[in-house]
Structure formats: structure tokens, C-alpha cells
Amino acid sequence: MAKEADITKVDAEFICKALHRRGLLKSYVLEESVQAIDFATYLTDF
């Protein structure tokens, strides 16, 4: 069902906030936020 859904960035943010508020996500990073980095940068910094 999620594969076929047309989810916007606003929808994704709403879903993440709701899951975080309910304690189902510890944290999340939205694609265009300051915290968003690519995997290679993550590995380099790790």
C-alpha cells in the first residue's frame, strides 16, 4: 500500500511527527533539513 501511495514531503513530515510523538520513532531526518547528509559523508564522519 505504501509503495503505491502518492505521499508528498508534507505528508511524510506529518507522518514522522505523529510517529515520533507516539514514541514509535526515536528520531528522523527530513531530506532537505540541515541534518540531512549522504551516506558517504556519514561514513566519513563516523
C-alpha positions in Angstrom: 0.0 0.0 0.0 2.8 2.4 0.8 4.6 1.7 -2.5 1.6 2.8 -4.4 0.6 5.8 -2.3 1.3 9.3 -3.6 3.0 10.8 -0.5 4.3 14.4 -0.6 7.1 15.8 1.6 4.5 17.5 3.7 2.7 14.2 4.2 6.0 12.5 5.2 6.8 15.1 7.7 3.3 14.8 9.2 3.7 11.0 9.5 7.1 11.2 11.0 6.0 13.8 13.6 3.0 11.6 14.5 5.1 8.5 14.9 7.7 10.4 17.0 5.0 11.8 19.2 3.6 8.3 19.8 7.1 7.0 20.7 7.4 4.8 17.6 10.4 6.8 16.1 13.3 8.0 18.3 14.4 10.5 15.7 14.2 11.2 12.0 15.8 13.5 9.4 14.0 15.1 6.6 15.7 15.2 3.2 16.2 18.9 2.9 17.0 19.7 6.6 20.4 20.8 7.9 20.9 17.4 9.5 20.5 15.5 6.2 23.8 14.1 4.9 24.5 11.5 2.3 25.7 8.0 3.3 29.4 8.6 2.2 29.6 11.7 4.4 28.0 9.8 7.3 30.6 7.0 7.0 33.5 9.6 6.8 32.3 11.3 9.9 31.6 8.1 11.7 
